[in-house]
Amino acid sequence: MLIDAASLYYRAFHGVPDRRRDPAQPPNNAVRGLVDMTASLIGQRGPAALVMCWDDDWRPAFRVEAIPSYKQHRLAPGDTTGTTEDTPPDLVPQVPVIVELLAALGIARVGAPGYEADDVIGTLVERTAGRRPVEVVTGDRDLFQLVDDAAGVSVLYTARGGVRDADEVDESWLVQRYGLASGRAYAEMAVLRGDPSDGLPGVQGIGEKTAVQLLDTFGSLAGIIEALDRGDERIKGARRTRLEDAWEYLTAAPRVVDVARDAPVELDETAMALPTAVADEAAVRRLVERYDLGSPVGRLLEALGAPPLN
C-alpha cells in the first residue's frame, strides 16, 4: 500500500473537527485524522507492507520549467521564490508531528529530493509491480495513470467517499467512468483536458468527451500530434485550430502530467513491512500525551496487531 500522505492529511485537516477546549493547545486534527485513516486502511485492506509517500518538493523545478503555471495559484501570498505553498496556519505545525509520530511508530515514510509524492509512488510502483499487488491511496486523479491490471496496480480513490468508502479504481472502472482502457490513456486525456487544480490549461474547447474521442480515433497523444502534423482530414475546423494553437503546450505537458518512474527514492523493501510493535515507545507516549492522540493511536496499534501502550 502506497499512501499519498499529503492528500490524506489535508483531507483530515479539513474533515476532522478541531475540538480543542483551549486555543492555546496545539492543533491535532490532521494528525488524529491521518492516524485514524491509516488504521482503517490497514484494518480493511490488510496490506503486508505500507509506505507513506512524501512531497519533498511540492512544485518541482522540472515541472515549472515545462509549464510555468504549474500550481502557481497555490503559492503563498507574497512569495517571490515560487516555492512556498499557501498552507493553513493550523496545519503547518502538525506536519512535523506527523513525521515524528510515523518514525516513532515504525511506519515507513519516504520522499525524494526535487520530486513530489506522486513521483515517489510511481517509482515504487515501477520497482514493485508485477511481483505483488500494489494499492495506491490518494485523492488525486493524476495517479489513475498508474492503474495496470496486468501488473496488479490499482488506486483507492478517496476524494468522494474517504478511506472507508473509497472508489477501487482498476481498468474496468476507468472504462466505465471515462471510456478509457488504461492508465496511460487517462494521463493523455488529462493533458488534453487540463486540470485547473494543478494550473494546467489543457486545450481550449477540448473537454473529457472530446479528448476521449480523439484518443479513440488516433490511439494516443503522439498519434494525435502526428495526425495534426500530416494534415489528417479527420481533424478539421475549429478543433484543428485549437490543437495547433496548443502545439507547444501539448509537447510540454506530458513532462508535467507523467509521474516519474525513476526518482531517487532510498528505501529498502524490508522497511516497508508493517511494524508489529512501535519503534520508540517513549516517543509515542510523549506525542500521545502532548497532542491528545490516545484514541487514534490505540486504534492504529490494534489494526497493526501491535501491543498497546503500557
Backbone as a ProteinNet text record, in pm:
[ID]
protein_1_A
[PRIMARY]
MLIDAASLYYRAFHGVPDRRRDPAQPPNNAVRGLVDMTASLIGQRGPAALVMCWDDDWRPAFRVEAIPSYKQHRLAPGDTTGTTEDTPPDLVPQVPVIVELLAALGIARVGAPGYEADDVIGTLVERTAGRRPVEVVTGDRDLFQLVDDAAGVSVLYTARGGVRDADEVDESWLVQRYGLASGRAYAEMAVLRGDPSDGLPGVQGIGEKTAVQLLDTFGSLAGIIEALDRGDERIKGARRTRLEDAWEYLTAAPRVVDVARDAPVELDETAMALPTAVADEAAVRRLVERYDLGSPVGRLLEALGAPPLN
[TERTIARY]
84.8	0	88.4	71.1	147.4	51.2	73.7	-19.3	35.3	-45.1	-15.6	-43.1	60.3	42.3	-24.7	22.4	-34.8	-181.8	-219.4	-359.8	-445.4	-395.7	-472.3	-467.7	-351.4	-352.3	-422.4	-424.6	-508.1	-655.6	-693.8	-833.1	-869	-778.4	-802.8	-817.2	-729	-732.6	-867.3	-916.2	-1041.9	-1165.6	-1148.4	-1264.5	-1284	-1177.5	-1186.7	-1203.5	-1310.8	-1332.8	-1218.7	-1191.5	-1093.4	-1167.8	-1145.5	-1220.9	-1136	-1036.6	-956.5	-1042.8	-1037	-1109.9	-1036.9	-906.8	-825	-747.2	-769	-696.8	-545.2	-497.2	-352.8	-295.2	-381.9	-335.5	-292.8	-195.4	-153.8	-263.1	-282.1	-382.1	-342.5	-442.9	-411.2	-504.7	-597.5	-699.1	-640.7	-538.1	-477.1	-404.2	-335.1	-262.7	-361.6	-464.1	-563.9	-630.1	-667.9	-737.1	-650.8	-523.3	-433.7	-413.4	-394.6	-374.6	-499.9	-617.2	-741.6	-760.4	-730.5	-745.2	-648.4	-527.3	-429.6	-476.2	-532	-586	-697.6	-786.3	-896.2	-844.5	-747.4	-692	-627.9	-551.2	-485.8	-589.7	-689.6	-792.2	-876.9	-910.1	-997.3	-922.8	-801.7	-732.3	-626.8	-575.4	-477.6	-350	-285.9	-162.2	-49.5	39.3	158.7	267.5	260.8	361.2	291.3	346.3	282.9	390.8	376.3	470.5	391.6	425.1	374.3	465.9	412.7	493.3	480.6	592.6	603.3	640.7	588.6	630.2	756.5	873.4	993.9	997.3	930.6	918.3	779.1	692.1	552.8	536.2	639.7	633.5	769.8	803	938.1	975.5	1101.6	1150.8	1128.5	1145.2	1133.3	990.5	891.2	752.8	722.9	775.7	755.4	824.4	941.2	1010.8	928.4	857.8	776.5	649.4	579.5	455.8	465.6	502	522.8	402	281.5	161	137.1	222.8	200.2	192.1	76.2	48.2	77.5	82.5	115.7	11.8	-114.2	-221.4	-216	-131.8	-120.4	-5.3	66.1	177.4	125.7	203	166.5	167.4	74.5	73.6	207.9	257.9	384.3	506.8	487.5	604.3	674.4	804.6	882.8	975.9	977.3	1067.9	998.7	865.9	792.5	798.9	828	846.4	759.7	699.1	626.5	477.6	426	284.9	198.9	82.6	-12.6	-82.8	-34.8	-81.7	-157.8	-273	-347.1	-257.6	-262.1	-171.1	-178.2	-297.5	-309	-261.9	-241.2	-185.8	-33.8	27.1	173.9	243.7	206.3	279.8	247.5	142.7	106.3	189.3	241.3	317.1	442.3	523.7	638.4	596.9	480.6	432	401.6	341.1	313.7	443.9	544.1	675.2	732.1	728.8	785.8	707.7	575.5	492.9	511.5	517.7	539	671	775.1	905.5	898.7	831	821.1	740.8	640.2	559.1	632.3	727.7	798.2	732.4	650.5	584.3	671.7	700.7	790.8	734.2	821.1	788.6	907.1	878.7	990.7	950.8	1045.1	1031.8	1155.6	1168.8	1287.2	1315.9	1440.2	1473.9	1435	1358.7	1320.2	1200.3	1131.2	1017.5	897.9	780	656.2	628.3	530.8	489.2	442.1	377.2	332.6	450	564.4	682.8	741.9	736.3	779.9	692.5	561.7	468.5	495.9	513	540.4	667	769.3	896.1	881.3	810	790.5	700	603.5	522.5	610.8	698.4	788.8	875	918.4	1005.7	930	801.6	727.2	625.4	562.1	451.3	492.9	399.6	425.2	474.8	534.9	582.1	481.4	404.6	295.8	198.5	71	-27.5	9.8	-22.9	4.2	-125	-158	-269.9	-214.5	-255.5	-217.4	-336	-313.9	-421.4	-403.9	-502.9	-490.1	-626.7	-633.5	-749.2	-718.9	-609	-558.6	-578.9	-658.3	-686.5	-563	-461.1	-340	-283.8	-300.9	-241.4	-321.6	-434.3	-506	-417.2	-318.1	-229.7	-150.9	-140.1	-64.1	-145.1	-275.3	-361	-317.6	-298.1	-249	-290.9	-396.8	-448.3	-344.4	-273	-176.9	-65.2	-26.7	80.4	27.6	-105	-163.1	-164.6	-174.6	-172.9	-311.8	-366.1	-495.9	-485.3	-588.5	-592	-715	-696.4	-807.9	-825.2	-933.6	-955.2	-1046.7	-991.2	-1059.6	-1138.8	-1133.2	-1188.5	-1337.8	-1409.4	-1555.2	-1604	-1552.2	-1605	-1511.3	-1395.6	-1298.8	-1238.2	-1158.7	-1090.3	-1186.8	-1295.5	-1388.2	-1476.8	-1495.1	-1579.8	-1512.3	-1384.4	-1306.1	-1346.8	-1335.2	-1354	-1232.8	-1256.8	-1148.4	-1128.5	-1026.2	-1005.2	-914.3	-972.6	-895.7	-931.3	-887.5	-911.3	-1059.7	-1137.3	-1281.1	-1348.7	-1302	-1356.3	-1326.4	-1204.3	-1169.3	-1256	-1282.8	-1369.3	-1509.5	-1561.4	-1697.6	-1708.2	-1608.8	-1617.8	-1577.3	-1473.2	-1419.4	-1423.5	-1446.2	-1436.1	-1292.4	-1202.7	-1060.2	-1016.8	-931.8	-898.5	-773.2	-701.4	-575.7	-539.4	-449.6	-396.9	-321.4	-247.5	-174	-269.2	-382.8	-481.5	-538.4	-554.9	-605.1	-508.3	-378	-280.1	-286.1	-303.6	-306.4	-435.9	-546.2	-670.3	-654.2	-585.7	-566.1	-484.6	-388.2	-312	-404.9	-488.8	-578.9	-683.4	-741.2	-847.4	-794.8	-672.2	-617.6	-669.3	-616.4	-656.4	-633.7	-740.8	-726.3	-665.8	-689.2	-636.6	-484.3	-424.4	-278.7	-223.8	-312.3	-266.6	-233.1	-293.3	-270.2	-385.4	-358.9	-468.2	-543	-477.7	-541.5	-552.9	-626.7	-651	-787.6	-793.9	-920.5	-1026.2	-1142	-1253.2	-1248.4	-1144.4	-1132.9	-1161.8	-1278.9	-1314	-1289.1	-1337.8	-1311.4	-1365.3	-1489.4	-1550.8	-1475.9	-1443.1	-1370.5	-1231.4	-1166	-1032.8	-1038.1	-1139.2	-1153	-1179.7	-1263.2	-1289.7	-1161.7	-1081.3	-955.4	-861.4	-852.6	-765.2	-817.3	-948.7	-1006.4	-972.3	-977	-954.1	-807.6	-717.6	-576.7	-485.6	-541.8	-467.5	-387.8	-338.5	-253.1	-234.1	-175.9	-144.5	-43.8	54.6	152.4	83.3	-17.8	-92.9	-170	-224.4	-296.7	-200.8	-84.3	14.1	63.9	84.4	128.3	21.4	-106.3	-216.2	-224	-203.3	-200	-88.1	28.3	147.5	132.1	62.6	48.3	-79.4	-156.6	-277.2	-392.6	-404.5	-511.9	-647.7	-730.1	-857.6	-961.3	-932.5	-1028.4	-1022.1	-919.9	-912.9	-924.8	-1033.9	-1056.4	-1127.9	-1139.6	-1213.8	-1155.9	-1246.4	-1206	-1123.6	-1154.9	-1078.3	-932.3	-908.7	-771.1	-701.1	-769.8	-710	-670.1	-759.2	-731	-614.2	-609.8	-499.7	-367	-371.1	-247.9	-201.4	-295.6	-259.4	-196.4	-232.9	-183.1	-61.8	-1.2	108.3	219.2	263.4	372	330.5	206.9	156.3	150.4	101	85.7	219.3	323.6	454.5	522.5	483.5	545.5	469.7	337.6	254.4	282.4	316.6	345.3	457.2	552.5	659.6	605.5	488.9	424.4	329.3	250.3	143.9	200	297.1	350.3	428.7	396.4	474.3	609.5	710.5	842.9	841.4	917	932.1	1074.4	1157.2	1298.6	1349.4	1261.5	1304.5	1404.9	1495.2	1597.7	1539	1457.2	1390.7	1479.5	1520.2	1606.2	1522.2	1484.5	1400.5	1424.6	1472.1	1489.8	1352.8	1327.2	1195.7	1160.7	1260	1229.1	1169.6	1201.3	1149.1	1001.3	948	806.9	714.2	767.4	682.6	614.1	489.8	418	481.4	497	556.3	459.9	514.9	434	448.1	532.2	547.8	602	575.9	623.2	775.8	833.3	979.5	1037.3	963.1	1013.9	896.4	873.6	755.5	758.4	874.3	883.4	841.1	885	848.2	699.9	643.9	500	422.8	462.9	394.6	397.3	514	527.5	435.9	429.3	344.6	196.8	162.2	23.5	-22.5	60.4	24.2	21.9	120.5	129.8	16.5	-24.1	-120.4	-254.7	-278	-405.5	-440.6	-350.5	-364.5	-394.8	-434.6	-450.9	-545.8	-665.4	-764.8	-722.3	-681.9	-642.3	-518.3	-419.7	-300.8	-337.8	-427.1	-472.8	-539.4	-621.6	-687.7	-585.7	-483.2	-381.1	-300.9	-264.4	-189.6	-272.7	-401.8	-490.2	-494.2	-504.5	-506.5	-376.2	-266.3	-134.4	-113.6	-197	-172.7	-54.9	-24.7	87.8	40.2	126.4	86.8	44.2	-57.5	-96.9	10.8	4.2	98.2	68.2	169.9	152	121.8
-118.5	0	123.6	209.1	332.6	448.6	525.7	631.3	768.1	844.3	983.8	1062.7	1081	1130	1267.3	1361.4	1496.3	1495.1	1412.3	1400.8	1363.3	1270.8	1225.8	1325.1	1384.5	1474.6	1606.6	1650.1	1765.8	1730.9	1611.3	1568.9	1563.6	1510.5	1502.3	1642.5	1734.1	1869.4	1935.9	1919.9	1986.9	1907.7	1777.9	1695.5	1660.7	1667.5	1632.4	1760.9	1772.1	1896	1923.5	2051.4	2095.9	2108	2012.1	2008	2050.6	2131.5	2179.6	2265.2	2235.9	2316.5	2446.5	2445.3	2562.6	2598.2	2717.2	2754.8	2753.8	2755.7	2752.4	2612.6	2511.2	2375	2363.5	2279	2264.6	2197.1	2239.9	2173.7	2029	1941.5	1799.1	1728.4	1801.5	1731.4	1660.1	1716.8	1649.1	1523.2	1531.5	1414.9	1304.8	1341.4	1242.6	1177.3	1260.8	1208.5	1115.6	1152.7	1067.5	933	935.7	810.8	723.9	785.2	707.8	648.3	727.2	676.9	561.5	574.4	466.9	339.9	354.6	238.2	173.2	254	199.4	126.3	185.9	122.5	-12.1	-15.2	-141.1	-244.5	-200.8	-294.2	-347.8	-263.4	-303.6	-377.5	-330.8	-381.1	-486.3	-485.8	-586.6	-589.6	-474.5	-478.2	-545.5	-609.2	-667.6	-563.7	-456.7	-350.6	-218.4	-110.3	21.1	128	226.6	338.6	468.5	563.4	699.5	775.4	814.5	879.2	1030.8	1098.2	1237.3	1331.5	1455.4	1561.9	1626.4	1586.9	1661.5	1794.3	1799	1923.1	1922.6	2010.5	2009.5	2070.6	2147.2	2215.2	2203.8	2084.1	2060.5	2151.8	2187.5	2279.9	2225.3	2093.5	2040	2053.6	2053.8	2072.4	2220.5	2308	2450.7	2497.3	2440.6	2476.5	2436.8	2325.4	2279.6	2362.6	2387.3	2465.2	2563.9	2690.4	2785.4	2803.6	2779.3	2797.1	2680.1	2578.3	2460.3	2498	2474.2	2500.2	2643.5	2734.8	2873.3	2935.6	2896.7	2953.5	2907.9	2809	2761.3	2826.8	2917.5	2983.9	3073.7	3081.3	3166.9	3312.6	3393.4	3536.5	3601	3678	3746.9	3663.3	3534.5	3450.4	3501.2	3514.4	3560.2	3452.2	3338.2	3230.3	3123.9	3122.3	3018.8	2883.3	2881.2	2752.1	2732.6	2840	2830.8	2810.2	2697.9	2666.6	2740.1	2784.1	2850.7	2744.4	2723.1	2616.5	2676.2	2619.2	2671.7	2679.8	2791.5	2809.5	2698.6	2644.5	2539	2402.8	2391	2265.8	2264.9	2381.3	2389.7	2318.6	2344.9	2278.7	2131.2	2082.9	1942.6	1850.9	1904.2	1819.8	1762	1841	1780.1	1677.7	1696	1598.4	1466.1	1474.1	1352.8	1280.4	1356.3	1297.7	1225.9	1292.3	1235.2	1112.5	1119.4	1007.3	884.3	904.1	789.5	720.3	800.4	742.2	665.4	722.5	656.1	527.2	526.2	405.7	298.9	341.2	246.1	226.1	324.6	318.5	391.6	326.2	382	510.6	609.8	736.3	773.2	810.3	839.9	943.5	1033.6	1127.8	1118.6	1212.1	1217.4	1363.4	1408.3	1549.3	1591.9	1703.3	1755	1687.2	1602.8	1528.5	1532.5	1510.7	1503.5	1360.4	1349.1	1216.1	1130.3	1192.3	1116.3	1043.4	1110	1051.3	940.1	957.9	851.7	728.1	751.2	640.9	574.8	654.9	598.7	515.7	561.9	489	357.8	360.6	237.8	139	190.9	102.9	34.8	112.4	57.6	-53.8	-37.2	-136.6	-260.1	-243.9	-349	-419.7	-346.8	-401.9	-527.5	-620.8	-747.4	-855.2	-814.1	-912.2	-932.6	-828.1	-838.7	-725.1	-741.7	-636.4	-506.9	-395.7	-264	-183.4	-126.9	-34.1	104.4	202.6	341.5	413.2	481.2	550.8	700.6	765.7	907.5	968.1	1100.4	1174	1249.6	1216	1285.7	1198.6	1247.5	1169.4	1147.9	1232	1216.8	1075	1011.2	879	766.8	799.4	697.4	644.1	723.3	680.5	554.4	522.1	405	275.8	286.9	167.6	71.9	-52.5	-153.1	-290	-344.5	-473.1	-583.2	-585.8	-693.8	-692.1	-571.5	-559.2	-560.2	-565.1	-570.4	-437.3	-326.3	-193.3	-130.6	-92.3	-26.1	96.7	180.5	302.8	301.2	330.2	358.2	509.2	555.8	698.6	751.7	838	878.5	1008.4	1075.7	1211.1	1215	1109.6	1114.5	1044.9	926.2	850.7	834.4	903	883.9	745	709.6	580.3	465.3	493	384.3	344.8	435.1	404.5	455.4	423.9	470.8	397.5	467.6	402.3	314.4	190.7	99.3	107.9	180	213.6	110.4	36.5	-53.4	-19	-100.3	-65.3	-67.1	-159	-162.4	-36.4	15.1	139.4	255.8	261.3	367.1	361.2	240	224.9	276.1	236.7	275.5	425.9	483.7	625.9	718.3	682.3	773.5	718.6	588.6	529.3	509.3	497.6	479.6	341.6	277.2	137.6	118.6	226.7	208.1	334.1	317.8	431.5	526.9	473	555.9	647.4	591.7	671.1	781.5	751.8	855.4	973.7	947.3	1055	1141.3	1079.7	1155.4	1233.8	1178.3	1254.5	1375.4	1357.3	1467	1580.7	1546.9	1650.2	1733.3	1666.5	1736.3	1818	1760.2	1824.9	1937.7	1919.1	2013.2	1985.5	2059.8	2042	2173.4	2252	2381	2369.2	2256.2	2241.4	2234	2201.5	2197.9	2310.3	2398.3	2506.6	2462.1	2351.7	2302.9	2349.3	2430.4	2489.8	2393.2	2286.6	2199.1	2269.3	2205.5	2264.3	2330.1	2456	2529.1	2454.3	2435.9	2371.3	2220.5	2160.2	2014.7	1968.7	1910.4	1854	1704.4	1639	1495.5	1415.6	1440.3	1359.5	1374.9	1497.8	1519.8	1458.6	1471.4	1412.7	1261.3	1197.2	1051.9	1015	1092.8	1066.2	1074.6	1175.4	1191	1073.6	1032.9	920	790.6	773.3	654.9	652	768.5	776.3	758.1	819.6	823.2	740.3	678.4	581	634.1	757.2	812.7	961.3	1029.5	1171.2	1187.5	1099.2	1105.2	1087.4	999.9	978.8	1102.7	1175.8	1299.7	1403.4	1417.9	1516.2	1480.5	1351.7	1308.3	1338.2	1316.3	1342.8	1491.7	1576.4	1720.3	1754.8	1695.4	1727.7	1688.9	1578	1534	1585.3	1668.1	1726.8	1629.9	1534.9	1435.5	1506.2	1471.9	1540.3	1508.9	1410.6	1381.1	1485.4	1568.9	1682.2	1808.2	1879.1	1993.9	2105.9	2219	2332.3	2386.9	2427.3	2490	2394.1	2264.6	2168.8	2165.3	2164	2166.7	2295.2	2406.9	2535.1	2536.1	2485.7	2485.2	2393	2277.9	2185.3	2241.6	2304.5	2363.2	2480	2561.1	2671.8	2621.9	2498.1	2440.3	2349.6	2356.2	2264.4	2266	2383.8	2394.3	2331.9	2360.6	2302.1	2150.3	2096.2	1951.7	1878.5	1941.9	1876.2	1890.8	1993.3	2014.6	1945.7	1938.9	1894.4	1752.7	1656	1522.6	1521.7	1615.8	1620.8	1660.8	1726.4	1766.8	1658.6	1605.4	1511.1	1373.4	1326.2	1190.8	1185.1	1088.6	1072.5	1010.1	1048.4	989.6	843.9	763	621.7	592.4	696.7	675.3	780.1	827.5	924.1	857.8	936	878.6	844.3	742.8	700.4	599.3	633.9	545	474.8	352	275.9	127.8	63.2	-81.4	-146.8	-247.9	-311.8	-368.1	-407.9	-460.9	-352.6	-226	-116.2	-90.7	-145.4	-125.4	-209.9	-315.6	-407.8	-335.6	-370.1	-309.1	-349.2	-255.4	-289.9	-374.2	-463.5	-542.5	-490.5	-389.6	-319.6	-181.5	-83.6	51.6	55.1	144.3	154	226.2	324.5	404.4	436.5	349.4	364.3	494.1	535.2	659.4	779.5	781	891.8	888.9	769.6	759.4	811.4	772	817	969.7	1026.7	1171.9	1243.3	1193.6	1254.8	1234.8	1117.3	1089.2	1186.9	1208.7	1296.8	1443.2	1481.9	1622.6	1661.6	1570.2	1605.8	1533	1470.2	1404.2	1302.7	1206.9	1111.1	969.5	957	823.3	734.7	785.7	701.9	661.8	755.9	713.7	625.3	653.6	568.6	430.1	422.7	292.2	211.9	278.9	208.3	161.7	243.5	204.6	84.8	85.8	-26.1	-154.1	-142.3	-258.6	-311.9	-220.8	-261.6	-330.1	-284	-343.3	-475.8	-502.2	-620.6	-601.9	-475.4	-441.9	-432.2	-455.7	-441.6	-298.5	-279.7	-143	-79	53.7	124.3	89.9	64.5	32.2	159.3
0	0	0	-99.9	-114.2	-92.7	13.5	53.1	14.8	-55.7	-85.8	42.3	123.5	260.4	265.2	184.2	189.1	151.4	56.2	17.6	137.5	219.6	334.6	449.6	476.8	592.5	561.6	436.2	401.4	417.5	374	389.8	537.7	619.1	762.4	822.2	785.2	839.8	812.1	688.9	652.2	695.7	723.4	754.5	900.1	979.1	1121.6	1202.5	1282.5	1358.4	1455.9	1474.6	1574.2	1706.7	1795.8	1921.1	2041.9	2019.6	2132.2	2225	2352.2	2450.8	2480.2	2462.3	2490.4	2364	2306.8	2183.3	2199.5	2325.4	2347	2325.3	2324.9	2297.8	2151.5	2121.7	1980.7	1898.3	1773.4	1688.3	1661.9	1646.9	1627.9	1531.3	1467.6	1387.9	1266.1	1201.7	1086.2	1130.8	1244.9	1295.9	1332.9	1410.4	1453	1331.1	1234.3	1116.8	1035	1015.1	937.5	1006.9	1138.5	1213	1203.2	1217.7	1208.4	1068.1	964.7	828.2	801.5	854.1	837	906	1026	1097.2	1017.2	959.5	879	756.2	687.9	568.1	601	709.2	747.2	787.1	864.5	908.1	794.4	697.9	587.2	477.3	445.7	327.2	359.2	483.3	523.9	442.6	417.9	339.6	417.2	344.1	407.1	426	346.2	352.5	325.8	381.5	367.3	370.5	281.4	277.8	269.1	357.6	347.3	251.4	137.8	33.8	46.8	42.5	88.2	-24.5	-17.2	-107.5	-51.9	-98.3	-63.2	-137.6	-252.3	-328.8	-390.6	-343.6	-389.5	-528.6	-574.2	-705.3	-772.5	-822.1	-873.7	-990.1	-993.3	-1096.6	-1236.8	-1256.5	-1392.6	-1445.5	-1355.5	-1399.8	-1426	-1340.6	-1361.5	-1489.8	-1520.1	-1644	-1766.8	-1755.9	-1868.5	-1882.8	-1770.5	-1769.6	-1652.5	-1675.9	-1565.6	-1474.4	-1524	-1441.2	-1346.9	-1351.4	-1269.4	-1121.3	-1060.2	-917.9	-874.7	-970.3	-938	-844.7	-863.2	-781.5	-636	-605.6	-467.8	-391.7	-455.5	-387.9	-275.5	-167.8	-55.8	-99.9	-47.9	-82.7	-50.9	-146.4	-126.8	-156.2	-190.6	-220.7	-346	-337.4	-452.6	-505	-437.8	-477.4	-561.9	-558.7	-631.7	-565.6	-434.1	-366.5	-242.9	-190.9	-64	-88.6	-40.8	-60.9	42	-2.3	86	170.5	290.7	379.3	496.8	535.2	650.6	773.8	847.1	961.3	1065.6	1090.7	1191.6	1141.2	1009.3	957.1	963.9	945.9	938.2	1054.1	1181.6	1290.5	1306.6	1239.6	1253.7	1164	1055	962.5	1028.1	1100.7	1170.1	1275.2	1335.6	1433.1	1364.1	1246.3	1168.5	1136.6	1093.3	1061.4	1183.8	1298.4	1419.9	1465.8	1455.1	1500.8	1412.4	1282.5	1192.9	1224.4	1248.7	1282	1413.1	1513	1642.9	1633.8	1547.2	1529.2	1447.9	1364.8	1279.2	1144	1102.8	971.5	869.4	758.7	657.9	598.1	584.6	518.9	431.5	305.9	216.5	112.4	82.5	-26.4	-114	-206.5	-293	-324	-307.1	-332.3	-473.3	-481.5	-611.5	-674.2	-599	-654.4	-559.4	-618.4	-542.1	-496.5	-406.1	-360.9	-477.9	-576.7	-695	-760.7	-765.5	-829.2	-743.6	-611.9	-521.2	-542.6	-551.5	-573.6	-708.2	-812.6	-944.7	-946.6	-875	-869.6	-793.8	-681	-603.2	-677.6	-752.6	-838.1	-941.6	-1002.7	-1104.7	-1046.8	-923	-860.4	-813.8	-782.3	-712.8	-800.5	-892	-970.3	-1044.3	-1050.7	-1118.6	-1025.4	-913.4	-814.3	-702.6	-673.1	-575.5	-603	-563.9	-589.2	-517.1	-580.9	-523.9	-524.2	-406.7	-396.4	-365.1	-445.9	-425.8	-363	-251.5	-180.7	-200	-260.5	-292.5	-320.9	-309.1	-356.2	-484	-548.5	-666.9	-790.6	-884.3	-1005.3	-1091.4	-1076	-1157.6	-1149.2	-1034.6	-1013.9	-1078	-1140.7	-1218.8	-1331.3	-1371.8	-1479.6	-1444.5	-1315.1	-1272.3	-1277.9	-1296	-1295.9	-1406.3	-1368.5	-1463	-1411.2	-1468.2	-1419.7	-1432.6	-1543.5	-1566.7	-1463.4	-1418.9	-1320	-1176.7	-1161.1	-1027.8	-955.1	-1030.5	-969.7	-977.9	-862.1	-856.6	-767.3	-771.7	-691.6	-603.1	-474.3	-384.3	-383.4	-446	-467.7	-357.7	-273.1	-150.3	-160.8	-275.6	-284.1	-257.2	-293.7	-278.3	-152.3	-123.3	-11	105.8	103.8	210.4	204.7	304.5	301	328.6	399.8	434.4	316.9	222.8	107.2	-19.4	-32.3	-146.8	-274.3	-386.2	-516.2	-544.4	-583.8	-619.6	-770.8	-809.3	-950	-1015.9	-1109.2	-1195.3	-1339.1	-1434.1	-1573.9	-1609.2	-1550.9	-1580	-1526.1	-1412.4	-1357.2	-1451.4	-1504.7	-1598.7	-1724.1	-1771.2	-1889.1	-1857.7	-1742.6	-1705.8	-1682.8	-1615.5	-1579.4	-1693.4	-1767.6	-1868.7	-2011.6	-2026.3	-2158.5	-2201.6	-2104.3	-2131.7	-2085.4	-2162.9	-2135.4	-2050.8	-2019.1	-1946.5	-1868.6	-1772.1	-1700.4	-1791.1	-1887.4	-1982.5	-2060.1	-2101	-2175	-2086.1	-1956	-1865.6	-1862	-1850.5	-1844.7	-1970.5	-2085.5	-2210.5	-2223.1	-2174	-2168.7	-2078.1	-1963.7	-1869.5	-1931.8	-2016.5	-2087.3	-2174.5	-2251.4	-2342.2	-2267	-2163.6	-2086.4	-1999.5	-1945.9	-1849.9	-1710	-1614.4	-1474.2	-1400.9	-1381.4	-1314	-1174	-1104.8	-969.4	-968.2	-1082.8	-1093.9	-1182	-1229.2	-1315.4	-1456.1	-1501.6	-1637.9	-1726.5	-1827.3	-1904.8	-1995.3	-2039.1	-2137.1	-2271.4	-2362.4	-2494.2	-2491.1	-2527.7	-2524.3	-2606.4	-2544.5	-2615.1	-2616.4	-2557.2	-2552.2	-2409.3	-2388.3	-2259	-2257.3	-2153.8	-2139.4	-2256.9	-2296.1	-2402.7	-2534.4	-2569	-2695.3	-2687.9	-2572.6	-2556.5	-2574.7	-2517.3	-2531.3	-2677.1	-2744.9	-2886.8	-2969.8	-2943.7	-3017.3	-2990.8	-2864.2	-2831.1	-2891.5	-2894.6	-2959.7	-3108.6	-3170.7	-3315.7	-3352.1	-3274.9	-3314.1	-3223.5	-3120.9	-3042.1	-2925.5	-2937.3	-2832.1	-2858.3	-2759.9	-2779.1	-2891.8	-2897.7	-3006.9	-3141.5	-3145	-3268.8	-3310.3	-3211.9	-3242	-3298.5	-3234.3	-3280.7	-3421.1	-3443.9	-3577.3	-3682.1	-3645.8	-3739.7	-3773.3	-3673.7	-3699.7	-3796	-3771.2	-3848.9	-3995.5	-4019.4	-4159.2	-4225.3	-4152.2	-4209.3	-4224.2	-4133.1	-4137.1	-4140.9	-4239.2	-4260.7	-4153.4	-4068	-3960.9	-3848.8	-3850.3	-3757.5	-3841.8	-3825.5	-3912.9	-3837.6	-3902.6	-3849.5	-3720.5	-3630.8	-3504.6	-3418.9	-3427.1	-3346.7	-3390	-3519.6	-3568.5	-3524.1	-3537.6	-3499.9	-3352.9	-3268.7	-3124.8	-3090.2	-3152.2	-3126.2	-3177.9	-3294.7	-3348.1	-3261.5	-3212.8	-3124.5	-2994.2	-2953.4	-2828.1	-2850.2	-2967.1	-3001.3	-2895.9	-2858.7	-2761.7	-2628.4	-2586.9	-2462.3	-2471.7	-2581.8	-2597.1	-2591.5	-2638.5	-2635.4	-2499.2	-2420.8	-2289.5	-2176.1	-2187.8	-2075.8	-2026.4	-2113.4	-2059.3	-1955.7	-1964.9	-1864.9	-1728.5	-1728.8	-1604.4	-1554.3	-1642.8	-1604.3	-1570.3	-1645.9	-1623.2	-1492.5	-1407.7	-1285.7	-1320.8	-1243.9	-1264.5	-1220.4	-1289.2	-1251.8	-1204.2	-1197.5	-1164.3	-1065.3	-976.4	-875.1	-780.1	-721	-631.5	-493.9	-491.1	-367.7	-296.5	-176	-98.4	8.1	-21.8	70.1	48	151.2	146.8	157.8	77.2	79.4	216.4	293	426.1	515.8	487.4	569.1	542.9	431.9	400.2	487.1	545.4	621.1	736.3	761.3	872.3	1004.8	1096.8	1226.5	1310.1	1388.2	1481.4	1623.7	1641.7	1769.2	1738	1824.3	1797.1	1802.3	1722.8	1716.7	1837.9	1889.5	2001.9	2093.9	2191.9	2277.3	2356.5	2403.6	2480.6	2395.6	2268.8	2179.7	2148.7	2125.7	2100.3	2220.4	2339.9	2461.9	2473.7	2449.7	2459.9	2361.2	2237.6	2135.6	2167.5	2216.7	2254.4	2362.3	2462.3	2573.1	2529.8	2449.2	2408.7	2315.2	2227.8	2123.8	2137.9	2251.4	2280.4	2170	2149.7	2040.1	2089.2	2214.3	2271.1	2194.1	2161.7	2094.5	1953.3	1867.1	1731.8	1730.9	1814.7	1818.4	1869.3	1967.3	2015.2	1905.2	1823.4	1711.9	1608.3	1583.9	1487.6	1538.5	1664.6	1720.4	1714.9	1739	1728.7	1586.7	1487.8	1348	1308.4	1364.7	1335.8	1406.9	1507.3	1589.7	1682.8	1712.7	1799.7	1943.5	2039.9	2181.4	2211	2294.9	2333.8	2418.6	2427.3	2514.9	2660.2	2737	2878.4	2958.3
[MASK]
++++++++++++++++++++++++++++++++++++++++++++++++++++++++++++++++++++++++++++++++++++++++++++++++++++++++++++++++++++++++++++++++++++++++++++++++++++++++++++++++++++++++++++++++++++++++++++++++++++++++++++++++++++++++++++++++++++++++++++++++++++++++++++++++++++++++++++++++++++++++++++++++++++++++++++++++++++++

